[in-house]
Amino acid sequence: IQSFLEQFLTMYQEGNLDQLRYLMAIPEGLNNQYEIYLDRFDAYGTLEKPVLEVFLLLRQKDTSISYKQQMHLELETRDGKYFVETLNQVIN
């Protein structure tokens, strides 16, 4: 799960929607405007359908503006790989 999360966050940060289509139901990203720092994550549910609570720090590139963000990811397995079925975000 952790390696999928790291891959997902890298692609989410870059914001390449063509690539994100392979990882999530409704592709969205940050268009490389922010740097993402993973604080921590909690996983629960099953291995086939894990749920992740992800705590991030986002910093706008070329500035000192940053904020905390929490993501709620509901995953499922497709063809033996994790896929983001639902993504909800809370900005703290």
Order of alpha helices (4+ residues) and beta strands (2+ residues): alpha-alpha-beta-beta-beta-beta
